[in-house]
Amino acid sequence: MRTFYFTYGSSGQPFIGGWTEVNAPNYGAACAAFRAYHPDKTEGLLNCSSVYDEEHFKQTEMYRSFHSFSEST
């Protein structure tokens, strides 16, 4: 299984900021699982800002900021 990260923006999505982690064998399965809980508002467009695999998510400022915060507490 791989981990995919569905991130959120500042408004109009299920959450404000942050992300949801989905474990799935591939991108398509991850998107299907995400949609089961957070249906598209516009058909064909995921109800989130971005989707990353684990390798790419760990390169984001969002991950680095959270990781630094969690290491210091």
C-alpha positions in Angstrom: 0.0 0.0 0.0 1.1 3.5 -0.7 0.1 6.7 1.2 -1.5 9.6 -0.7 -2.0 13.1 0.8 -5.1 15.1 -0.1 -4.5 18.8 0.9 -7.0 21.5 1.7 -7.0 25.3 1.0 -8.5 28.2 2.8 -12.2 27.7 2.1 -14.8 25.7 0.2 -13.4 22.3 1.0 -14.1 19.7 3.7 -11.4 21.3 6.0 -9.5 24.6 6.1 -5.8 23.7 5.8 -4.2 20.5 6.6 -4.5 17.1 4.8 -6.1 13.7 4.8 -4.0 10.6 4.3 -5.4 7.7 2.3 -3.6 4.3 2.1 -4.3 2.6 -1.3 -2.5 0.5 -3.9 -2.5 3.4 -6.5 -3.7 6.9 -7.2 -7.0 5.9 -8.7 -8.0 3.8 -5.7 -6.9 6.6 -3.4 -9.1 9.1 -5.2 -12.1 6.7 -5.2 -11.7 6.2 -1.4 -11.4 10.0 -0.9 -14.5 10.6 -2.9 -16.5 8.1 -0.8 -16.1 10.4 2.1 -15.8 13.8 0.3 -17.8 13.7 -2.9 -16.9 16.1 -5.7 -18.7 19.4 -5.6 -18.1 19.7 -9.3 -18.3 16.5 -11.2 -14.8 15.2 -12.0 -13.0 17.6 -9.7 -11.7 16.3 -6.4 -13.0 18.2 -3.3 -9.5 19.2 -2.2 -6.6 21.5 -3.3 -3.9 18.9 -4.3 -3.0 15.3 -4.1 0.5 14.1 -3.5 2.2 10.7 -3.2 4.4 10.4 -0.1 7.7 11.2 -1.8 6.3 14.5 -3.2 4.4 15.4 -0.1 7.5 15.2 2.0 9.0 17.9 -0.2 6.2 20.4 0.5 6.4 23.3 3.0 3.2 22.0 4.6 5.0 18.7 5.6 8.2 20.4 6.6 6.4 22.9 8.8 4.3 20.2 10.5 7.3 17.8 10.9 9.4 20.6 12.5 6.5 21.5 14.9 5.9 17.9 15.9 9.6 17.2 16.5 9.8 20.2 18.9 6.8 19.3 21.1 
